[in-house]
Amino acid sequence: MKRKLLFLPMILLGVALLAWVVMMLWNWVMPGVFAGSMQIDYWRALGLLVLCRILFGGFRGRHGGGFHGGRERWQRWQAMTPEERAQFHKDRSAYCRPHKEPTHD
């Protein structure tokens, strides 16, 4: 429990630092690249981060799959026998789009 309480301030500090970096990069790059673009303050940079999270779904946590989920799936795939892989493809075809085999002309 104590560990979780210490983790929350670190997350908040990380988000605050990330918002500051976004603000600095925006103010350094955007006005020079796009004529008429304005500099932004800290709160707009934080809002931009939230908007990107909503639109693009970044900042994946434990349950988002991401790197670790992909590694676990890869390890399970590597541990399968050829028969298990064939069964997986057969079962998957009921839920997914059929995989097109490459044609060799």
N, C-alpha and C positions, 0 to 999 in steps of 0.2 A: 504494500500500500504506500509506504514511504517513497518507494522508487517511482511510482506513478505520480506522486505529488511533485517530485523533483523533475520529472519528465515534462510536465505541462509548461513551466516557465521556459524551459529550453525550446519547446515548440513555438511558443509565443515570441521568444527572442529571434528564432530563426525566421519566422514570418515577417517580423519587423525589419530584420536585416535584409531579407529578400525584397521587401517593398522599397527600402531605401536604395538598393542596387538598381531596381527597375526605374525609380525616379531619376537617379543619376545618369543612367544610360539613355533614358528618353530625352532628358534635357541636354545631353551632350550630342546625340545623334539626330534626333528628329527635326529640330528647327533648322539645322544645316542642310538636311536632305530634302525636306518638303517645305517649300516657301509657304508661309502663313500658318504653320503649325506652332502651337504655343508650348511653353514649358509647363510642366505639371508640378503640383505640390505632392507632399507625402501621401495624403489621404486619397488623392486621385490615383496615385501609383498603386496603393493598396486595393482600390476599387478595380483597377485594371487587372491585377492579379486574380481577384475574385471572378471577374468577368471571364478571364481566360480559363479558369477552373470550370466554370459553368459550360462554356462553349466547347472546350477541347478535352475536358476530363483529365487534366494533369494531376500531379501530386498524389499518385496512387499510394494507398496505405497497405496494410496487411492483407486486406480482402480484395484488393484490386487485381490480383494476378501478378502482373508486372514481371520483374526479373526472377524473383524467387519461385513464383508459380510456374514460370516457363521452365526453369531448371528442374523442378520436381517432375513436371510432365515429361521432360526429355529423359530423365533417369528412368521413369516408369517405362517409357517407350523402348529404351535400350535394353531393359530387363525382359521384355516380351519375347516369346518364341515367334518364329514366322507364322505358326498357326494362330497364335493369339493376335498377331497384327492383322492377319486376314479376317479374323472374326471381328476385330475392332472396326475395320473398314466396312464390313458387311452390316454391322449394327449401326454405324454412323450414317450410312446411306439413307436410313429411314428418317433421319432428322436433318440432314444437311443436303446441300446441293450435290448432285453426283459429280465426282471428280472426273474430268476428261483426261483420257490418256493422251500423251503427246503423239502426234503423227509424225512418222518419218517418211518424207517424200523421196 
